[in-house]
Amino acid sequence: ERTTALRANEAHLSATLRSIGDGVITCDPEGRVASLNGTAEILTGWSGGEAAGRPLEEVFRIINAETREIAANPVARVLKQGVNVDLADHTALIARDGSEHRISDSCAPIRDASGAVTGAVLVFRDVTEEYGRREELRESEARFTQLAEQSRTFVWEVDADGLYTYVSHVVEAVLGYRPEELIAGLHFYDLHPEEERETFKAAAFRVFERKESFVTLENIVVSKDGRAIWVSTTGIPLLNADGTLRGYRGSDIDITDRKRMEEQLRSTLTRINSILSSIQSGVILVRKRDRVIVDATPAAADMVGISKDDLIGKVCNEHICPTEAGKCPVFDLGKTVENEERTLKTAEGELIPILKTTAMLELEGDTFLLESFVDISR
């Protein structure tokens, strides 16, 4: 009866090994293959009968998938030391037909009743698809990280009280703080200039109360070394299952360079407008596609006898070169005008001689004509 029971258990065990999804290879004390289950046969390309008695390295050929170097056989160490061994990461199994599978595996000693090592069992599974998904995720994360670093964008999360619970590593490049320094107990509003902190905090928590999203909110934060950094902030609410506010997730983009350029541009335009306002020549900017005046100096408006705001928006030949409507030397005839005598019509209908010069400009995808002229009637 005992023999029958043992045989039944052995049959049950064999059936179980054949049916499980992992590959199983057993080896004798010399490291030769004793048996393979069905999954091992599929992955290695060897049948149990063909593999039996062969050295494991011949049937179970493994390499490092990245370096392509032959990987160490785990069975040899198990038989020698009697310990469990796991395969190193990035292990690939080369099947008999040359096909390749990424695998994870573990190897354990087989012991007899006295505890002596009598062989080894190798259990492995195909993780090719898992590796593929993991690699896609890694590449996606790498792309995101590269874009975040290049655009100086850091991602953050705060709880319902505004306390930082997560900050991405890019924050150190932008603000000088390591993520753990912010997560250690700082609120988002602690980074704002002290003189306006309470106002900013109150406005932010009104948004929190309404659980609203916000986009491209331009504001100033103070870096670790005290510099004022302009950021564009976007955030979305995070809600608990019962609808209560758990916190916010969002991002801050460093726009300091852009704001500095905008300020420089405003300063430059102010200087240019100051210069243009002080010169005696009339200057207008005319859009080619509709001949409309889009900008003008005060001197040009004074010559016509109307305000600058009234002059802007008019078709140019209502007052400048009115006798050349439909035959503009520049727009219609393709000529250049430089210090040539033309006519200006005032708001009262008086025609006065002017000396005019023009230049064609390309601005923001549109073509414009810059006209400057002086009154030569005096």
Secondary structure, 3 states (H helix, E strand, C coil): CHHHHHHHHHHHHHHHHHHCCCEEEEECCCCEEEEECHHHHHHHCCCHHHHCCCEHHHHCEEEECCCCCECCCHHHHHHHHCCCEECCCCEEEECCCCCEEEEEEEEEEEECCCCCEEEEEEEEEECHHHHHHHHHHHHHHHHHHHHHHHHCEEEEEEECCCEEEEECCCHHHHHCCCHHHHHCCCEHHHHCCHHHHHHHHHHHHHHHHHCCCEEEEEEEEECCCCCEEEEEEEEEEEECCCCCEEEEEEEEEECHHHHHHHHHHHHHHHHHHHHHHHCCCEEEEEECCCCEEEEECHHHHHHHCCCHHHHCCCEHHHCECHHHCCCCCCCCCCCCCCCEEEEEECCCCCEEEEEEEEEEEEECCEEEEEEEEEECCC
